[in-house]
C-alpha cells in the first residue's frame, strides 16, 4: 500500500509539472496511468483526474497571478463560452452522433498543431496588427507579461475574439457530449485563433480548467467516483508538481514549450480522428 501511494505521488508530481507548463491540467497523464498501469476502473480514474486538474490549476495559478502571466479578462470571457457549450452538450447527449464530433475536433487539433509548427519555424511569438482589434480594445483584453527566459517585457494584442469564443463554445460542447478534457482546445483557441503568446495562453488555460473542473467535481463526488485513497496522494503530488512546473515554465523559452506541446496536441487530434472513424486504439 505504501509503495502504491509513493507511485501515485510521483505520477501526480509529473502530471502537475506537465499540466502547469502546457496548460493541459495533468489529466492527459493521470487517466492513462491509473487505467493501464493500476487497472483502475475508468470511472474512478476520471474522478481522480478531475482532482488532479483542480490541484494543477490551484498550484500553477497562484504563481501565474503573482507574476501577472495569465490574462484574467480573457479567462473569464472565454469561460462563459465553455460553460454554455458544456450545458448544451449535456442536453444534446444521445442526439448528436459522437463520431462526427470526434472527427471535427480531431481535425481542429491537428490544424492547431500545424499552425504551432509554422510559428515555431517562423520564430515569431508575438505579431502586432497595424490596426488593433476593436473588440479586444473594448473588452480590454490586450495585455503584457515579463518573460523571464527572454528577460524582457512583452506587450501583446488579442485578435479574432468571435473565432476564439466559438472554438471555446465547441470545446465546452465536446466536454459535455464526449466527456473529454478541453485543455488542448483552450490553448489552441488562444494561441492559434486569438494570436496570444504561448505562455499567457498556457497560464490562462490553467485557470480556466480549474474553474471548469471545480464545477464538475461535485457531481463526481456525490456519485462516488472519487476515491480518497487515490485522490489525496495524487492531489499532493500534483500540487507540488504544478508549483515547480509554473516556475520552470517561466524560465523556458517559448520555442521549447512549443516543441513539447506540438507532438501532444497532434497525437491527441489523431486519436480523436481515429476514434471518430471507429478505429479502436
ZAPA-865959 format. One record per atom (N, C-alpha, C): residue number from 1; x, y, z. Coordinates in pm, whole numbers, plus 32768, in hexadecimal, padded with zeros to 4 digits. Last residue first. Layout:
BEGIN
  seq     u     v     w
  NUM     X     Y     Z
...
END
This chain:
BEGIN
  seq     u     v     w
  281  7CC4  80DA  741E
  281  7D50  80F0  743E
  281  7D6A  80DB  74D2
  280  7BEC  808B  7316
  280  7C09  807B  73A4
  280  7C9F  8086  73BC
  279  7B4D  8159  7239
  279  7BC6  8108  7249
  279  7BE7  8102  72DE
  278  7A79  8200  71F6
  278  7A5B  817B  722C
  278  7AD1  8120  723C
  277  7AAC  82FE  71B0
  277  7A98  82A1  7141
  277  7A86  8210  7171
  276  7AD5  836C  72AA
  276  7A63  8398  725C
  276  7A42  833C  71E9
  275  7BC7  82F9  72ED
  275  7B51  82D4  733A
  275  7AD1  82FA  72ED
  274  7C6B  8380  7239
  274  7C5D  82EE  722F
  274  7BDF  82BE  7278
  273  7C4B  8488  729E
  273  7C26  8465  7214
  273  7C0D  83D0  7204
  272  7CB5  846F  739F
  272  7C29  8491  738F
  272  7BF6  8470  7303
  271  7DC1  8435  735E
  271  7D72  83D8  73AF
  271  7CDD  83EF  739B
  270  7E06  8523  72DD
  270  7E02  84A6  7290
  270  7DB2  843A  72D9
  269  7DFC  85D4  73BC
  269  7DA6  85E8  7348
  269  7D97  856A  72F5
  268  7EC8  856A  745C
  268  7E3F  856D  748F
  268  7DDB  857D  741D
  267  7FA1  859B  73AF
  267  7F80  8511  73D7
  267  7EF0  8508  7409
  266  7F9D  86B2  73AA
  266  7F87  8667  732E
  266  7F5E  85D8  734D
  265  7FD4  86ED  74B6
  265  7F55  871C  747C
  265  7F35  86D1  73FA
  264  80D1  8672  74D6
  264  8060  864C  752C
  264  7FDC  8672  74EA
  263  817B  86F2  741C
  263  815F  8661  7410
  263  80E5  8636  7461
  262  8164  8808  7486
  262  8136  87E0  7400
  262  811D  874A  73F4
  261  81DE  8823  7587
  261  814C  8826  7579
  261  811C  87EC  74F4
  260  82F2  8823  756B
  260  82B2  87BE  75C1
  260  821E  87B1  759F
  259  8311  88FD  74C1
  259  834B  887C  7499
  259  830D  880B  74EB
  258  829E  89C9  755E
  258  825D  899E  74E2
  258  828E  8914  74B6
  257  8360  89DC  7622
  257  82D8  89B6  7649
  257  828B  8985  75CF
  256  8435  8A35  758A
  256  843C  89AF  75C5
  256  83B4  897F  75F4
  255  83DD  8B37  7541
  255  83FF  8AD5  74D9
  255  83FC  8A46  7511
  254  83CE  8BC9  762F
  254  8352  8B9E  75ED
  254  836A  8B32  7583
  253  84C0  8B54  771D
  253  84A2  8BA6  76A8
  253  8424  8B70  7665
  252  8481  8B3E  7879
  252  8490  8AFB  77F8
  252  8475  8B5E  7788
  251  8442  8BC1  795A
  251  84CF  8BC8  7933
  251  84EA  8B7D  78B2
  250  833A  8B8C  797F
  250  835F  8C18  796F
  250  83F0  8C29  7945
  249  8337  8A7A  79AC
  249  8301  8AB0  7930
  249  832F  8B3E  7916
  248  8399  8A5F  7AB3
  248  83E8  8A2F  7A42
  248  83BB  8A71  79C0
  247  82C2  8ABF  7B45
  247  8342  8B08  7B4B
  247  839B  8AE1  7AD5
  246  8203  8A04  7B05
  246  81E6  8A91  7AE8
  246  8265  8AE5  7AEE
  245  827A  8918  7B64
  245  8266  892C  7AD4
  245  824E  89BD  7AAF
  244  826C  8937  7C7A
  244  82EF  892F  7C38
  244  82E3  8950  7BA4
  243  8155  8939  7C93
  243  81A4  89A9  7CC8
  243  822D  89AD  7C87
  242  8117  8841  7C26
  242  80E5  88BA  7BE5
  242  8131  8936  7C14
  241  818E  8793  7CE1
  241  81BC  8796  7C56
  241  8192  8814  7C0E
  240  80F3  87C8  7DC5
  240  8183  87E3  7DC8
  240  81B9  87F0  7D3A
  239  7FFB  8775  7D5D
  239  800B  87FC  7D93
  239  809E  8824  7D97
  238  802B  8668  7D1D
  238  800A  86C7  7CB3
  238  8021  8756  7CE2
  237  8053  85F8  7E1C
  237  80BC  85F2  7DB7
  237  80A7  865A  7D4A
  236  7F56  862E  7E8D
  236  7FD0  8663  7ECC
  236  8042  8668  7E66
  235  7EAD  85A0  7DE1
  235  7E9E  8631  7DEC
  235  7F1B  8671  7E29
  234  7F02  8498  7E16
  234  7F0F  84D0  7D8F
  234  7F0B  8569  7D94
  233  7EB9  8470  7F1F
  233  7F48  8476  7EFC
  233  7F60  84B1  7E72
  232  7D92  8494  7EEC
  232  7DE0  84E3  7F4D
  232  7E75  84E6  7F2B
  231  7D33  83DA  7E2A
  231  7D2D  8469  7E0E
  231  7D88  84BB  7E6B
  230  7D51  82E2  7EAA
  230  7D99  82FE  7E2D
  230  7DA3  8394  7E17
  229  7CB8  82EF  7F8C
  229  7D3D  82B0  7F98
  229  7D91  82C2  7F19
  228  7BC2  835E  7F31
  228  7C21  83B0  7F7E
  228  7CAD  8375  7F84
  227  7B3D  8342  7DF8
  227  7B71  82F0  7E65
  227  7BDB  833F  7EB1
  226  7A28  83B2  7D56
  226  7AA6  83E1  7D8D
  226  7ACE  838C  7E06
  225  7930  835A  7D10
  225  799D  833F  7CB1
  225  7A26  836B  7CE5
  224  783D  8382  7D95
  224  789C  8320  7DC9
  224  7912  8302  7D70
  223  7797  844C  7D51
  223  7778  83CA  7D16
  223  77E1  835F  7D39
  222  7806  8523  7DDC
  222  7789  84EB  7E0D
  222  7761  8468  7DCA
  221  78EE  8555  7D41
  221  78F7  8535  7DD1
  221  7879  84EE  7E01
  220  7892  8595  7C46
  220  78E3  851D  7C56
  220  78EC  84F2  7CE8
  219  7810  8687  7C85
  219  77C4  8617  7C4C
  219  780F  8595  7C62
  218  78E8  8722  7CDC
  218  7879  8706  7D37
  218  7828  868D  7D08
  217  7984  8744  7BF8
  217  79B6  86EE  7C64
  217  7947  86C7  7CC5
  216  7925  8800  7B47
  216  78FE  8774  7B31
  216  7927  8717  7BA2
  215  7993  88EC  7BAB
  215  7902  88E4  7B96
  215  78D3  8853  7B89
  214  7AA1  88B7  7BA4
  214  7A61  88CB  7C27
  214  79CA  88BE  7C1C
  213  7AD0  88B5  7A91
  213  7ADA  8838  7ADE
  213  7A95  8844  7B65
  212  7AB1  89C8  7A50
  212  7A5C  8962  7A13
  212  7A59  88E2  7A66
  211  7B80  8A37  7AEC
  211  7AF5  8A65  7AFD
  211  7A94  89FB  7AC9
  210  7C60  89B3  7A81
  210  7C3F  89A3  7B0E
  210  7BAF  89C9  7B2B
  209  7C61  8A12  797C
  209  7C49  8983  7994
  209  7C23  8969  7A24
  208  7CA1  8B21  79A4
  208  7C1E  8AFB  796E
  208  7BFD  8A69  7989
  207  7DAC  8B13  7A01
  207  7D43  8B4D  7A55
  207  7CB9  8B1D  7A28
  206  7E28  8A9C  7921
  206  7E2E  8A5C  79A5
  206  7DC0  8A90  7A00
  205  7E00  8B5A  7858
  205  7DBD  8AD8  784E
  205  7DBB  8A91  78D4
  204  7EB2  8C1E  78AD
  204  7E23  8C3C  78AF
  204  7DD2  8BBB  78A8
  203  7FA7  8B9B  787D
  203  7F85  8BC7  7904
  203  7EEE  8BDF  7912
  202  7F97  8B73  7765
  202  7FA3  8B01  77C0
  202  7F78  8B26  784E
  201  7F8B  8C80  770F
  201  7F23  8C1F  76E8
  201  7F21  8BA9  7748
  200  807A  8CF0  7770
  200  7FFA  8D1C  77A8
  200  7F86  8CBE  7785
  199  8123  8C45  76C2
  199  812C  8C46  7754
  199  80AC  8C7B  7797
  198  80E4  8C7A  75B3
  198  80CA  8BF7  75ED
  198  80CC  8BF8  7686
  197  802F  8DAD  7564
  197  80AA  8D60  7575
  197  808D  8CDE  75C3
  196  7EFF  8DAA  749E
  196  7F44  8DC7  751C
  196  7FC8  8D7A  751F
  195  7E56  8D8C  73C1
  195  7EDF  8DBF  73AE
  195  7F24  8DE9  742F
  194  7D67  8D12  73B6
  194  7D67  8D97  73F3
  194  7DF3  8DD6  73F5
  193  7DA9  8C1F  7333
  193  7D42  8C77  72FD
  193  7D47  8D06  7336
  192  7E8A  8BA8  73B5
  192  7E78  8BA0  7324
  192  7E19  8C0B  72EF
  191  7E79  8BEE  74CC
  191  7EF6  8BF6  7482
  191  7EDF  8BFF  73EB
  190  7D6A  8BCD  7519
  190  7DB2  8C49  7538
  190  7E2F  8C5A  74E1
  189  7D26  8AD0  74B3
  189  7CD1  8B45  7497
  189  7D1D  8BC6  74AC
  188  7DEF  8A2C  7521
  188  7DE5  8A3E  7490
  188  7D94  8ABA  746C
  187  7DB0  8A35  7631
  187  7E30  8A6B  7605
  187  7E2B  8A88  756F
  186  7CB2  89BA  761E
  186  7CC1  8A3E  765A
  186  7D42  8A80  762B
  185  7CE9  88C1  75B2
  185  7C96  891E  7566
  185  7CA6  89AC  759B
  184  7D7A  884C  7681
  184  7DBB  8860  75FF
  184  7D6F  88C4  75AA
  183  7CB4  8840  774A
  183  7D2B  8894  775A
  183  7D6F  88B3  76D6
  182  7BCC  87AE  7764
  182  7BD5  880D  76F4
  182  7C4D  886B  7700
  181  7B82  8652  778F
  181  7BBA  86D0  77BF
  181  7BCF  872D  774A
  180  7A47  85B8  7739
  180  7AD8  85C7  772B
  180  7B04  864C  7767
  179  793B  856D  7716
  179  797C  8556  7797
  179  7A13  8560  7791
  178  78A5  85A4  763A
  178  7904  8535  7631
  178  794A  8515  76B4
  177  77F9  8679  7683
  177  77C8  8608  7633
  177  7822  858D  763C
  176  788F  872C  7721
  176  780D  86FE  774E
  176  77DD  8682  7707
  175  7975  874F  7683
  175  7981  871E  770D
  175  78FC  86E4  773E
  174  7906  87B6  7599
  174  794D  8736  7596
  174  795A  86F9  7621
  173  78A5  88A8  75FE
  173  7848  8848  75C2
  173  7886  87BD  75C0
  172  7994  8925  7640
  172  7934  8905  76A9
  172  78D0  889D  767B
  171  79F8  893E  753D
  171  7A42  88F1  75A0
  171  79E8  88C8  7615
  170  793B  89E8  74C5
  170  794A  895F  7495
  170  7993  8907  74F8
  169  7978  8ACB  7558
  169  78EF  8A96  755C
  169  78F1  8A03  7531
  168  7A7A  8AEF  7502
  168  7A65  8ACC  758E
  168  79D7  8A97  75A5
  167  7A48  8B35  73F9
  167  7A97  8ABC  7415
  167  7A81  8A8F  74A4
  166  79BC  8C26  7426
  166  7979  8BB4  73E4
  166  79C3  8B31  7400
  165  7A82  8CC6  7498
  165  7A08  8CA9  74E6
  165  79C1  8C2D  74AC
  164  7B35  8CD6  73C1
  164  7B5F  8C98  743E
  164  7AE8  8C6F  7493
  163  7A90  8D61  7309
  163  7AC5  8CDC  72E8
  163  7AEF  8C91  7367
  162  7A5E  8E57  738F
  162  79EE  8DFC  7370
  162  7A1D  8D6D  7351
  161  7B71  8EBC  739F
  161  7B25  8E98  7417
  161  7AB0  8E3A  73F7
  160  7C60  8EF6  7302
  160  7BFB  8E90  72DD
  160  7BA9  8E5F  7354
  159  7D69  8F3F  73F4
  159  7D20  8F4F  7377
  159  7CB0  8EE7  736B
  158  7E29  8FF8  74D8
  158  7DCD  8F87  74C6
  158  7D79  8FA3  744A
  157  7F80  9051  74E9
  157  7EF6  9071  74C5
  157  7EA6  8FF1  74B5
  156  8083  9088  75DF
  156  8041  903B  7574
  156  7FB0  9067  7562
  155  81C6  90D3  7652
  155  813D  9102  763F
  155  80FF  90B3  75CD
  154  82B1  9057  7726
  154  8274  9041  76A4
  154  81E3  9071  76A5
  153  83E7  90A6  77B8
  153  8355  90B3  77C0
  153  831C  90A7  7734
  152  84F2  8FB7  77DA
  152  84B7  9031  77A3
  152  841F  902F  77B5
  151  857E  8EBF  77EB
  151  85A4  8F34  783C
  151  8572  8FB7  77FE
  150  853F  8DD0  7784
  150  8571  8E34  7725
  150  85A0  8EB4  7769
  149  84F1  8D56  7871
  149  8553  8D14  781C
  149  8593  8D77  77BA
  148  8432  8DFD  78DD
  148  84AE  8DEB  7928
  148  851B  8DA8  78D5
  147  836C  8EE7  7857
  147  83A2  8E63  7838
  147  842B  8E54  7879
  146  825F  8F88  78D8
  146  82F1  8F8B  78D8
  146  8323  8EFD  78C3
  145  8148  8FF2  780A
  145  8185  8F9E  7873
  145  821C  8FA9  786A
  144  8010  9092  77B5
  144  80A1  9082  77AA
  144  80D1  9026  781A
  143  7EE4  90B4  76E9
  143  7F2E  90B4  7768
  143  7FC4  90AC  774D
  142  7D8F  90D5  767F
  142  7E1F  90DF  7662
  142  7E6C  90EC  76E5
  141  7C8C  90EE  76D8
  141  7CC8  9069  76DC
  141  7D5E  906A  76BE
  140  7BBA  91B1  76EE
  140  7C3B  91BF  7731
  140  7C80  9137  7745
  139  7ADF  91B8  7653
  139  7AD9  915E  76C7
  139  7B58  9161  771B
  138  7B3F  926D  7593
  138  7AC5  928D  75DF
  138  7ABC  9239  765E
  137  7C19  91E1  752C
  137  7C2E  9260  7571
  137  7BB7  9285  75C9
  136  7B97  910D  74B5
  136  7BF8  90F2  7520
  136  7C13  9170  7570
  135  7B09  9196  73F2
  135  7AC0  914F  745B
  135  7B1A  9131  74D2
  134  7BD6  91F7  734E
  134  7B7F  9255  7395
  134  7B36  9212  7409
  133  7D23  9199  7336
  133  7C9A  9166  7334
  133  7C41  91C0  738C
  132  7DFC  9292  72A7
  132  7DD6  9236  7311
  132  7D42  920F  7309
  131  7E90  92A8  7179
  131  7E17  92D8  71BB
  131  7DEE  9274  7226
  130  7F75  9215  7157
  130  7F7D  92A7  7146
  130  7F05  92EA  7189
  129  7FAF  9112  724A
  129  7F65  9149  71D9
  129  7F7B  91E0  71D1
  128  80CF  9062  72A6
  128  8077  90D4  72C1
  128  8032  9101  7241
  127  8128  8F29  732A
  127  8114  8F7A  72B1
  127  80B1  8FE9  72D1
  126  8202  8E68  73DE
  126  819E  8ED2  73EA
  126  819B  8F23  736A
  125  82B0  8DA4  7384
  125  8254  8D83  73F1
  125  81E3  8DE9  73FA
  124  8343  8D2E  7271
  124  82FC  8DA6  729E
  124  8295  8D81  7308
  123  83BA  8C57  71FA
  123  83FF  8C92  726C
  123  83BE  8D10  72A1
  122  836F  8BB6  712A
  122  837C  8C46  7111
  122  83C8  8C8C  7180
  121  8364  8ABF  71A7
  121  83C5  8AD4  713A
  121  83DC  8B68  711F
  120  8296  8AF0  725D
  120  8318  8AC3  728E
  120  8384  8ADD  7225
  119  81C2  8B2C  71B8
  119  81F4  8B95  7212
  119  8281  8B72  7243
  118  81A5  8A2E  7144
  118  81C7  8AA1  70F0
  118  81FF  8B13  7144
  117  8158  89A1  7227
  117  81D6  897D  71E4
  117  8204  89EF  718B
  116  8060  8A12  7257
  116  80CB  8A25  72BA
  116  8153  8A07  727E
  115  7FDB  89AF  7177
  115  7FED  8A3F  7185
  115  805B  8A60  71EA
  114  7FDB  889F  71B5
  114  8021  88CE  713D
  114  803C  8964  7146
  113  7F38  88A6  7299
  113  7FC2  8874  72A3
  113  8016  88A3  722E
  112  7E4B  88FD  7227
  112  7E8E  8952  728B
  112  7F20  8929  729B
  111  7E10  881F  7186
  111  7E28  88A2  7148
  111  7E73  88FF  71A8
  110  7DE7  8764  7252
  110  7E54  874E  71F2
  110  7E77  87D2  71AC
  109  7D06  87D8  72CD
  109  7D83  87CA  7318
  109  7DFA  87B5  72BB
  108  7C48  87C7  71FC
  108  7C6A  8849  7237
  108  7CF0  8843  7280
  107  7C35  86B4  71D5
  107  7C6B  8708  716A
  107  7C97  8790  719E
  106  7BBA  8677  72CC
  106  7C3C  863D  72AA
  106  7C82  868E  723E
  105  7AC8  86F4  72B3
  105  7B28  872B  7312
  105  7BB3  86F0  7300
  104  7A58  8652  71E0
  104  7A5E  86E3  71D8
  104  7ACA  871D  7233
  103  7A69  854C  7247
  103  7AAE  856F  71CB
  103  7AC2  8606  71C2
  102  79C7  8565  732D
  102  7A52  8538  733A
  102  7AA3  8560  72BE
  101  78D3  85AD  72B8
  101  791A  860E  730C
  101  79AD  85E7  731E
  100  788E  84C1  7232
  100  789C  853E  71E7
  100  78EE  85A3  7235
   99  7874  840F  730A
   99  78DC  83FB  72A5
   99  78F8  8478  7255
   98  778F  8455  739E
   98  7814  847C  73D0
   98  7883  846D  7369
   97  7671  84E8  7319
   97  76C9  8473  730F
   97  7757  849A  733A
   96  7588  857F  73F2
   96  75F3  8593  7390
   96  764F  8519  7390
   95  74EB  84FA  74B9
   95  74AD  8533  7441
   95  7515  8542  73D1
   94  7581  84A5  758D
   94  7523  8445  7554
   94  74DF  8478  74D6
   93  7593  85E7  7615
   93  75C4  855D  761F
   93  755A  84FC  75EB
   92  7536  86E9  7621
   92  7534  86A7  759E
   92  756A  8617  75A0
   91  7562  873E  7724
   91  74D7  8733  76F6
   91  74CF  86DE  7676
   90  7676  874B  772A
   90  7633  86EE  7785
   90  75A2  86D6  7759
   89  769D  881A  766F
   89  76CF  8793  7654
   89  768A  872A  76AA
   88  7634  88F5  76F9
   88  75F3  88C9  767C
   88  761C  883A  765B
   87  76F4  88FD  77C8
   87  7666  88EA  77E7
   87  761B  88B6  776D
   86  77DF  892C  7737
   86  77D4  88B3  7789
   86  7742  8894  77AB
   85  77A9  8A26  76C0
   85  77BF  89B1  766E
   85  77AC  892F  76BB
   84  779E  8ACA  77A5
   84  7728  8ABD  774F
   84  7732  8A3E  76FA
   83  78AA  8AA7  77FC
   83  7839  8A80  7851
   83  77BA  8A6B  77FF
   82  793E  8B13  7727
   82  7951  8A88  7751
   82  78DB  8A55  77A0
   81  78E5  8C20  7725
   81  78CE  8BC9  76B1
   81  78D9  8B35  76D8
   80  7943  8C74  781F
   80  78B3  8C7F  7800
   80  7891  8C1F  778E
   79  7A52  8C5D  7802
   79  7A0F  8BFD  785C
   79  7978  8C01  7847
   78  7A9B  8D37  776C
   78  7A92  8CB5  7728
   78  7A4C  8C4C  777E
   77  7A95  8DFB  7839
   77  7A45  8E0B  77C0
   77  7A30  8D83  777B
   76  7B4D  8D9C  78F4
   76  7AC1  8DA9  791C
   76  7A64  8DB6  78A3
   75  7C3B  8DA3  7854
   75  7C0D  8D29  7897
   75  7B78  8D30  78B7
   74  7C54  8EAF  780C
   74  7C3F  8E4A  77A4
   74  7C06  8DCB  77E0
   73  7C83  8F19  790D
   73  7C0E  8F44  78BF
   73  7BEE  8EE0  784F
   72  7D74  8EA0  795D
   72  7CF9  8E84  79A7
   72  7C7D  8EAA  7957
   71  7E75  8E10  78D9
   71  7E1C  8E7E  78B1
   71  7D91  8E62  78EB
   70  7FA3  8DC9  7991
   70  7F22  8DA3  7956
   70  7ECD  8E1E  793A
   69  807A  8E56  79FF
   69  808C  8E0E  7981
   69  8007  8DE9  793F
   68  80B6  8ED9  7AEF
   68  8064  8F1B  7A89
   68  8075  8EDC  79FF
   67  8127  8E54  7BBF
   67  8183  8E88  7B58
   67  813B  8EC8  7AE3
   66  8040  8E0D  7C4C
   66  80A7  8E5F  7C8D
   66  8104  8EA0  7C26
   65  7FC3  8D68  7B93
   65  7F83  8DE6  7BBC
   65  7FEB  8E44  7BF8
   64  8079  8C93  7B89
   64  805E  8CE0  7B0F
   64  8019  8D65  7B2D
   63  8071  8C2C  7C8E
   63  80EE  8C64  7C5A
   63  80D5  8CBD  7BE0
   62  7F62  8BE0  7C98
   62  7F9A  8C39  7CFE
   62  8018  8C7D  7CCA
   61  7F4B  8B26  7BC6
   61  7F0C  8BAA  7BBA
   61  7F42  8C0E  7C1F
   60  7FC7  8A38  7C1B
   60  8004  8A8A  7BB3
   60  7FCE  8B18  7BB2
   59  7F24  89D0  7CEA
   59  7FB3  89E2  7CFE
   59  7FF1  8A43  7C9A
   58  7E23  89D0  7C72
   58  7E3B  8A18  7CEF
   58  7ECF  8A37  7D01
   57  7E48  892C  7B8F
   57  7E1C  89B6  7B81
   57  7E3C  8A08  7BFC
   56  7E8D  883C  7C0D
   56  7EE9  887C  7BAE
   56  7EC9  8911  7BA1
   55  7DA1  880B  7C9E
   55  7E20  881F  7CE5
   55  7E87  8865  7C8C
   54  7CEC  87E8  7BCC
   54  7CD5  8852  7C2F
   54  7D57  8874  7C79
   53  7D5F  8709  7B50
   53  7D50  8785  7B06
   53  7D3E  87FB  7B65
   52  7D48  8647  7C19
   52  7DCD  866E  7BE9
   52  7DC8  86F4  7BA0
   51  7C35  862B  7C28
   51  7C7D  8661  7C9C
   51  7D06  8692  7C73
   50  7C11  85B6  7B2C
   50  7BD0  8635  7B4B
   50  7C15  8679  7BC1
   49  7C9A  84C5  7B51
   49  7CCD  8527  7AF0
   49  7C92  85B2  7B08
   48  7BF2  843F  7BFB
   48  7C76  8468  7C2D
   48  7CB2  84D3  7BD2
   47  7B1D  8419  7B47
   47  7B07  8461  7BC4
   47  7B8A  8495  7BFF
   46  7B9E  8379  7A8B
   46  7B6F  83FF  7A62
   46  7B56  8455  7ADD
   45  7BC9  8297  7B28
   45  7C3D  82DD  7AED
   45  7C16  836B  7AC4
   44  7ACA  8242  7B60
   44  7B1A  8275  7BCF
   44  7B96  82C2  7B9D
   43  7A80  81F8  7A5B
   43  7A2E  8256  7AA7
   43  7A7E  8296  7B19
   42  7B34  8133  7A0E
   42  7B3B  81B7  79CD
   42  7AEC  8221  7A1A
   41  7BCF  807A  7B13
   41  7B58  8092  7AC1
   41  7B5B  8121  7A8E
   40  7D2B  8034  7B00
   40  7CBB  8075  7B43
   40  7C48  808A  7AE2
   39  7E1F  7FC4  7AC3
   39  7DA6  7F76  7AA6
   39  7D2A  7FAF  7AE9
   38  7F06  8051  7AD5
   38  7ECE  801F  7B52
   38  7E50  7FCA  7B3D
   37  7F45  8088  79C4
   37  7FAC  805E  7A23
   37  7F76  801E  7AA1
   36  7E4E  80C9  7949
   36  7EA6  8063  790F
   36  7F0B  802E  7975
   35  7DD4  8180  7A00
   35  7D86  8115  79C0
   35  7DE0  80A5  798D
   34  7EA3  822A  7A59
   34  7E4C  81E6  7ABB
   34  7DFF  8171  7A7D
   33  7F11  8282  7964
   33  7F64  823B  79C5
   33  7F0E  81EC  7A27
   32  7E38  8309  78E0
   32  7E75  8290  78A7
   32  7EC6  823E  790C
   31  7E03  83DB  79AC
   31  7D9E  8378  7983
   31  7DDD  82FC  7944
   30  7EFA  8475  79C6
   30  7EBC  842D  7A36
   30  7E5F  83BD  7A08
   29  7F33  84F3  78D1
   29  7F90  8490  7908
   29  7F4A  8438  796E
   28  7E5E  8596  78A0
   28  7E93  854B  782E
   28  7EF7  84E0  785A
   27  7E39  862A  7984
   27  7DE4  85B4  796F
   27  7E15  855B  7900
   26  7ECC  8713  7989
   26  7F07  869B  79C3
   26  7EB7  861C  79AD
   25  7E89  8810  7918
   25  7E45  87E0  798F
   25  7E7C  8763  79CF
   24  7F01  8891  7847
   24  7EAA  881F  7827
   24  7E6A  87E0  78A2
   23  7FC9  8950  7841
   23  7F3E  897D  784F
   23  7ED9  8910  7832
   22  80D5  8911  7840
   22  808F  890E  77C0
   22  7FFE  893E  77C8
   21  8125  892F  794C
   21  8177  8968  78E1
   21  8128  8977  7860
   20  8061  88A5  79DB
   20  8072  8934  79F3
   20  80C4  8978  7986
   19  807D  879C  7977
   19  7FFF  87E5  796C
   19  800F  887B  797C
   18  8185  8755  79BE
   18  815D  875B  7930
   18  80DF  87B0  791E
   17  816F  8769  7ADA
   17  81D6  87B3  7A90
   17  81AB  87C5  79FE
   16  8098  86BB  7B14
   16  8093  8748  7B3B
   16  80F6  879D  7AEE
   15  80F7  85C6  7AB8
   15  807E  8600  7A7B
   15  8074  8696  7A99
   14  81CE  859F  7B69
   14  81E6  85AB  7AD9
   14  8170  85EF  7A94
   13  813C  858E  7C5C
   13  81A8  85F0  7C4C
   13  81C3  860A  7BB8
   12  8094  84B3  7C2D
   12  805B  8538  7C42
   12  80C2  85A6  7C2D
   11  8157  83ED  7C25
   11  8102  8404  7BAE
   11  80C5  8490  7BB6
   10  81B0  8402  7D2C
   10  820D  8420  7CBE
   10  81C2  843B  7C3C
    9  80C8  83B1  7DB5
    9  8103  8435  7DCF
    9  815E  8460  7D5C
    8  80B4  82AC  7D55
    8  804A  830C  7D34
    8  807B  839C  7D4B
    7  8199  823F  7DCE
    7  818F  8242  7D3C
    7  8126  82A9  7D10
    6  8152  825A  7EDC
    6  81CA  829F  7EA9
    6  81C3  82AC  7E11
    5  8072  81B0  7EE5
    5  8062  823F  7F04
    5  80D8  828F  7ECC
    4  80EC  80B9  7EB0
    4  8087  80EF  7E53
    4  8076  8186  7E67
    3  8188  8098  7F94
    3  81C8  80A0  7F11
    3  816A  80DF  7EAA
    2  80C1  807C  8054
    2  811C  80F0  805C
    2  8160  8107  7FD5
    1  8053  7F87  8000
    1  8000  8000  8000
    1  8056  807E  8000
END
